[in-house]
Amino acid sequence: MKDLSLKMKIAVVIGGIIVIGTIGLYMYNTSADSEDYAYYEEDMNIADGEDTEENVVPAKIMVHVTGQVKDQGVVLLDEGSRIVDAIEAAGGETDDADLAKLNLAYVLNDGEKIYVPSKAEQNQEIEYVTTSSGDTASSGGGSMSSNSSIININTAGQAELMELPGIGESIANKIIAYREENGKFKTIEDIKNVPGIGDSKYANIKDKIKV
């Protein structure tokens, strides 16, 4: 009877080991299957075109760079590029370039033309960034627009803006700050969104500005 009792104890222990081992193996396989499924699901999401940093391709814009750059012509840039990027894409500036006249941080749009002036140029009415098809100043020779008395509020600097009636240094700086924070003016009436420019002041300058 003692031998039988011992055998039963051994059988119970062995059975317990088998049960525990079976449960452990089942749990391991279940965990492995879940992990494999997670990897599979992630791969499928990427394959289906789910946005990831690796999959995002920036849109492209084309701008024309002329003036004091080493390789004048049309350059292809990422959307959101700035004037400094366009100059670099055009081979960099020449030794005669006067980059201080440009806002190198200006965000470019597709189809714009950039003119990099020389240090010898003194004409303040040249438009350094234009969107026209060719009738505005931006050529290497620096010829001026036939409508140069009209100030482009999207590209004019402080001194040029101060030529407008009733626009002093403070408001000129507010125009530039608004433009840099909100992007280009869509219409000339948008300038009324600038603090300090109401209907009366707008009426005095509306015939002297453009976008």
Buried (B, 14 or more C-beta within 10 A) or exposed (E): EEEEEEEEEEEEEEEEEEEEEEEEEEEEEEEEEEEEEEEEEEEEEEEEEEEEEEEEEEEEBEBBBBBBBEEBEEBEBEEEBBBBBBBBBBBEBEEEBBBEBBBEEBBBBEEBBBBBBBEEBEEEEBBBBBBBEEEBBBBEEBEBBEEBEEBBBBBBBEEBBBBBEEBEEEBBEBBBEBBEEEEBBEEBEBBEEBEEBEEEBBEEBEEBBBB
